[in-house]
Amino acid sequence: MRARPIDWLCLTLVIVGAVNWGLIGFFQYDLVAGIFGGMSTMASRFIYILVGAAGLYCLSMYHRVWNRDRDIDVDTVR
């Protein structure tokens, strides 16, 4: 599976979201809200939407990786 630029962008956004949730869990600090002026600002909401959409997009990576691994297994059996 060759990674496309959108894959890298979405993976980066998912990591940003994971780090943000880690900070919320450990320190009760929302980094996105801290940078963009609160949870309800348009900028923060836009970032939250991008991270959520990136997470949904990353679900498609499971399908692509599974198909790639299945193709490799079929090739090794032959």
C-alpha positions as MATLAB code, in Angstrom:
seq = 'MRARPIDWLCLTLVIVGAVNWGLIGFFQYDLVAGIFGGMSTMASRFIYILVGAAGLYCLSMYHRVWNRDRDIDVDTVR';
ca = [
       0.000    0.000    0.000;
       1.461    3.308   -1.030;
       0.546    6.235    1.193;
      -1.027    9.213   -0.523;
      -0.658   12.812    0.710;
      -4.222   12.706    2.086;
      -3.243    9.644    4.135;
      -0.359   11.538    5.735;
      -2.519   14.600    6.386;
      -5.273   12.549    8.006;
      -2.820   10.514   10.055;
      -1.255   13.753   11.319;
      -4.671   15.141   12.266;
      -5.576   11.930   14.083;
      -2.315   12.160   16.052;
      -3.121   15.792   16.932;
      -6.511   14.623   18.177;
      -4.977   11.788   20.196;
      -2.445   14.113   21.815;
      -5.207   16.593   22.601;
      -7.344   13.868   24.230;
      -4.298   12.694   26.200;
      -3.742   16.209   27.497;
      -7.418   16.470   28.434;
      -7.298   13.140   30.258;
      -4.046   13.697   32.117;
      -4.069   17.426   32.768;
      -7.611   18.632   31.972;
      -6.102   20.932   29.350;
      -7.552   21.240   25.852;
      -4.626   22.300   23.657;
      -6.802   23.130   20.645;
      -9.053   25.351   22.741;
      -5.995   26.899   24.387;
      -4.431   27.807   21.063;
      -7.583   29.012   19.336;
      -9.291   30.837   22.206;
     -11.816   28.373   23.617;
     -13.851   25.351   22.620;
     -16.690   27.296   21.047;
     -14.679   29.517   18.702;
     -15.073   28.851   14.991;
     -11.368   28.023   14.648;
     -11.504   25.375   17.389;
     -14.694   23.887   16.016;
     -13.111   23.724   12.557;
     -10.084   21.866   13.957;
     -12.352   19.448   15.856;
     -14.314   18.815   12.648;
     -11.111   18.219   10.663;
      -9.809   15.779   13.285;
     -13.125   13.927   13.328;
     -13.269   13.723    9.537;
      -9.652   12.522    9.469;
     -10.529    9.781   11.945;
     -13.379    8.628    9.736;
     -11.111    8.694    6.692;
      -8.496    6.624    8.537;
     -11.082    3.861    8.875;
     -10.577    3.267    5.147;
      -6.936    2.442    5.882;
      -8.068   -0.738    7.637;
      -9.714   -1.890    4.431;
      -6.674   -1.081    2.299;
      -4.206   -2.714    4.703;
      -6.420   -5.791    5.063;
      -6.653   -6.158    1.280;
      -2.903   -5.677    0.907;
      -2.154   -8.302    3.553;
      -4.674  -10.701    2.038;
      -3.109  -10.269   -1.407;
       0.337  -11.008    0.045;
      -0.968  -14.176    1.770;
      -2.551  -15.394   -1.477;
       0.686  -14.768   -3.376;
       2.794  -16.709   -0.861;
       0.473  -19.729   -1.054;
       0.927  -20.064   -4.811;
];
